[in-house]
Amino acid sequence: KYEFGFDEAGDIYLIDEIHTPDSSRYWIKDTYQERFEKGREPENIDKEFLRLWFKENCDPYKDPQLPKAPEHMVVELSKRYMRLYEMITGRSFESESGDVRDRIKRNLENEGYL
């Protein structure tokens, strides 16, 4: 999905994220045809499986409190995102240790945003 907005001058801008596994669905080309012919869902590497779990276990748009996702599903989601990163970039995913907030602040400072 794409989201657009206007600035004060009326110019249109593409806003929010694009082409991430949060906003897009990624299917594996090599297995698509075989799975399609067998009437199976495409092999995917996005968050759709977790979204479907929430849909089956609650109403995310009405329930005031959502259930906690099972740990194994959170781990699977992380693995899918890392796999997608590696497929797109051609590089191995290397996680960083330390406080995430400190890393975000450091990166924003390095790019001149703070």
N, C-alpha and C positions, 0 to 999 in steps of 0.2 A: 504494500500500500504506500501511497505517497501522500504527504500532507503539505499544503501550501499556505502561505500567509502573505499579507501585504504590509509594506512599510508605510511610514508617514507620507511618502510621496506617491503612494499607490502602485509602486513596483512590486511585482509578485516574486516571492522567494520560496524555494524548496526548503521546508523546515523539518525538524525532527530527524530521526534516523532513517536510513534507507539501506536496503539489501542486507540487513542483519538477520540472523536466525530468529530474532524476536518479531520481525515484521514481514519476513518472507518465508516461503517454504522451499526447502532444498531436497530434491529427489536425486537418487543415484542413477545415472544414465546407464551404467553397465548392467544393472539388474531390472531396469524399468520394463522392457519389452516382455521378458519372461514372466514377471509378476503380473503384468497387465493381462497376458494371455491366460493366466491361471485364475484371474479374477481377484487377485490379491492387491492390497494397498501397496503403493510404491515404497521402496526402502527410502527412508528420509533421515536427514540429520538436522533437525530443527526441534522446536519445543512443542510441536503438535501433540505428541503422545502425552505430555504433561498437561496440556490444555484440556485434552479429552478426559484425563483422569479427574481433573477438577469438575468438569461438566457432569461426569457420572456421580460425583460424590457431594456436590453442593450446587448452589446457584450463585456463581461469583458476582452476579449483578444485583442480587437481592439479599443474600445472607450477610448479616453484619459481621460475622466471624467466619473465616475460611479455615478448613482443616489444614493441618500441617502436611505437606507432601511427604510421602515415605522417603526415607534416606536413600534407598537404592535408586529411586527415580531422580533424586537430586544429583546423585553421583553419575547416573546415566546421562543426564542433561549436560553436565560438565564435560563428560567424555565426548559427546556429540559436538559441542561447541569447539573443543580442542581439535577434533578431527576435521571439522569444517575449516578452521583456521589453517591447518596444515595443508588441506587440499587447495585452498585458495592461494596461499602465499608460497607453497612449496618449501616451507621451512618447518622445522620441528618446533612444537610449542614448548616454551620454557617458562615455567611459573616462577614468580618472584616471591620471596618471603618478606616478612615485615608487615607493618601496618598499612592497610589499603589506603586509608585517608592521607597518610604521609606521602605515599607514592603518587596519588592523584594531585596533591598540592605541589609536589616537586615537579611533576610533568607540566602542570599549568604554569608554574613559574618559569620553567625552561623554555616554554613556548611564548612567554611574554604576556600571558593572560592575567597574571597576578603580579 
